[in-house]
Amino acid sequence: MSARRHAAVVARAAGVQKGDVLLQVGGMPVRNAPHALARISACLGGETLALVVRRTDGTEAALGPVVLADAPWSEQQVQKDAEPPASFSLPEPQQGR
């Protein structure tokens, strides 16, 4: 399943409906979609967030808590000294440079 499709399934399960406008993430107001994505991306998998949306009829609805899974950078936080994972092979270090 693509990341976009997965996000749609999770949003629907949380109660987000077509046409909803996201107003708050985790109790903090959001200005636009990139701002909302930044707020969500800053959280770790397993954390919970409450959402507030404006419905198409103009009413506001509180949704959640939504449990986040697999924050994109959380895999890099496994060990403090671990090297970040790479999805491609890294060149070997060259001697003498």
WOGI-V190141 format. One record per pair of residues at least 12 apart in sequence whose C-alpha atoms are under 8 Angstrom apart, sorted by the first residue. I is the first residue (numbers start at 1). J is the second residue. Records with the same first field share a line. If there is no record, write none. Layout:
# WOGI-V190141
I: J ; J
This chain:
# WOGI-V190141
14: 63 ; 64 ; 65 ; 66
15: 63 ; 64
16: 53 ; 63
17: 55
19: 55 ; 56
20: 53 ; 54 ; 55 ; 56
21: 53 ; 54 ; 55
22: 36 ; 51 ; 52 ; 53 ; 54
23: 51 ; 52 ; 53 ; 54
24: 36 ; 50 ; 51 ; 52 ; 53
25: 39 ; 40 ; 49 ; 50 ; 51 ; 52
26: 49 ; 50 ; 51
27: 50 ; 51
41: 71 ; 72
42: 71
43: 68 ; 71
44: 68 ; 69 ; 70 ; 71 ; 74
45: 67 ; 68 ; 69 ; 70 ; 71 ; 74
46: 67 ; 68 ; 69 ; 70
47: 67 ; 68 ; 69
48: 65 ; 66 ; 67 ; 68
49: 64 ; 65 ; 66 ; 67 ; 68
50: 62 ; 63 ; 64 ; 65 ; 66
51: 63 ; 64 ; 65 ; 66
